[in-house]
Structures are given as structure tokens and as C-alpha cells.
């Protein structure tokens, strides 16, 4: 039986949320948390974007060190051969790529303004795949942007051309959230059957169906005989109305009626990391978690109705489909209400040493403490908010990596 894998795209699609973004250190922390959770792959950034280069290289170095293992790190770029060349020039160690190009007639006419035909689109995609192969890319996925408004026959032709030249996956992008669970099931099944390729399902929430569509699309691909890769973002953060939420998607895969009996994950997901990941992303993006967010919302395990309260006290399964401890909830959170010393961009060595001492981080000498403090100052400048404990610990443990994450070199 084919399996379901998760590819989280927070560090690519999520960071394209209008008026929001992440520092390079915050993007790295997201990768670390995703790895702890067991997510198969992170679409960790843009290898053709120069300000991403040091961050991408630093994360690949963490992978080589075994810190970001077993998660795979994959870059997103346009399906243009010159972009592939740029990607390998700027980030030589990159191994996994997703190459994207628009496929719908709407985009070919309205976006490309008639400068490309359907055959041109396939031709450019094939050239890009061949370029990636020439650089010995380990895996190549091809993305059909606006696939839900693309004719099925053309999508099959697009996928078969990609497969013939070495692509391993076809990403079906419901770019505008246009699909519904019924249409995406049929399309994903047909693509799997007719291309013989693993299918990626990439859904947006413009009509509020991103998670439902992702699950239905996954079922269709598996019924068509192929592995499926669901794209998610943490807290559903993404362009416009967002993407399929990672935690909600995992809960639906594992807890919805009868689904897991036939459609199974290809690797273990540790849901106990969900609470920490969701809250970090909320803090980093400065986007509050909705009170009714599945699994991690404030009210997910709150009961006010007398009937509900009585029932859940007798047996939680009366009114709770899953236990809060499964998501890493239930531990007390300590909030400082007295004197507080913060580590910020203007911190001095005494205050910083006090903060790190409370976390039991020793320094060999004052020189080492000053080196870490300087990195913490720069990290605060970039993030424009206090660093969380895990960020401070990361900088103290991997100062050379942190330095790369904080390095930006403008074009000359």
C-alpha cells in the first residue's frame, strides 16, 4: 500500500504571508522543530534568492552534522534552467528541488500574456529538470501551479514529460483554493493512475477547505496506486487565506473516522511536539493562534456547558476526540511577574550572563560570553523581538552556524 508523507512549506509559502515574515534564525528553529516532530521534508527556502544563501548553507551544514536529520531540506525555484544554474551556484550543496511553473490557460494567457504556449511551458520545465539532473540533484519535484484550473489531459502530459526526464513527484497545486474534496480526489487519482508518479498535494484555504482537500487528494493518489506528499504550513500560515495547517492535517490523518485503517503515514509523527511548534510559529510570525484552532487553540479542551463539563469529567472521550497530552499540552507555563532581565540588542555582559546562567549555560571565559552576546544582539536586531529560550540555547551551542544565519551581504 502506498503511504502518506508530509512536506511542510512554512519556510517557503508561509514566509510569503503579506505583512509577516521570519528571521533566518527563526526559519532555522522551524526546521529544527519540524525535524523533532518527524516531518519528512521541509521546503526550507529559495536557493536563487541571495539573502537566503547563508541561511540555506547553514541549514545544510546542520544536516551534515546530524542536527537536522532525518528531515530532508528542499529548495523551491522557478522551473527555468537559468534558475537551476543560479541555485547550484549560490547553494552548491543543495540536493532536493521543487521546480514550479504555471500550467492553467488562465495563467498562460493572463500571467504570461500570451508569450508562452502550453508546449513552451512543458519545454521550459523539461529543460529545468535536465539542468537539475546535470547537477546531480538527489530528488526533483515539478510543480503545476494553478493545477486545479488546468485541464486533466494537459496535467497528465505535463507529468509524463517530467517523469520521462527524471522528476520523481508531481505537485498538484490548488493555488487559489478552488478545489473541493470531491474534485481533488478524482483528479489526484487520475494523475496517479495515468502518470505513475508520486503526487504532491498543495492546497490553499481561500474557500476554507485546505485540510479537507489535502486529505481527499491524498486518498485519491493512494487509491491511484502512488505515494502522496501533503504540503502543510504551521498554523496554516500562508498567502491570502493560508495553507493546510500541519497539526490539523496530522489529526485528520490519524483521528478522522476510519481513515488510518487504510491510509497510513509513511513515517512516525510525534504529535507531542505540536504545542511547542505552534506557539513558536505564532510568536515568530506575530500571528495569534485562533482560539478554536484544532489541537492547539486555547479552547480546544475548554468546557463551559454543564452537560459537557459533567461528561468530560466522567470520561474525557465523551467530549474530546483526542487527549491534550498527545499534543504536548498540559505542562504549566511560568510567567515572570517580578524582576526580569532580558537579552536584547543592547544587553551588557552582566545581564546576559545572568540570563544564560538561569538556563545553566556556562561560559569558559568572558571572551566566549562576549562572542555569544554579540551574536544574540544581532539576532535581536534581525528579529526585532526578544529571543526565546531555544534560540538562545541554539546560538550558544552552534555559534559558527548562528554567525552564518545572521550574515547578509548586499550586492555590490
Secondary structure, DSSP 8 states (H G I E B T S, - for coil): ---EEEEE-TTTTGGGSTT----HHHHHHHHHHHHHHT-SEEEEE-TT-GGGHHHHHHHHHHHHTTSS-S-EEEEEEES-HHHHHHHHHH-TT--EEEEEEE-SHHHHHHTSTTS--HHHHHHHHHHHHHHHHHTT-SEEEEEEETGGGS-HHHHHHHHHHHHHTT--EEEEEETTS---HHHHHHHHHHHHHHH--EEEEEEB-TTS-HHHHHHHHHHHHHHTT--EEEEEBGGG--STT-B-BHHHHHHHHHHSTTTTTTS-BSS---GGGHHHHHHHHHHHHT----TT-TTTSTTTT---SHHHHHHHHH-GGGT-SS-GGGGT--S------S------TT--HHHHHHHHHHTT---SSHHHHHHHHHHHHHHHHHHSS---HHHHHHHHH-HHHHHHHT------
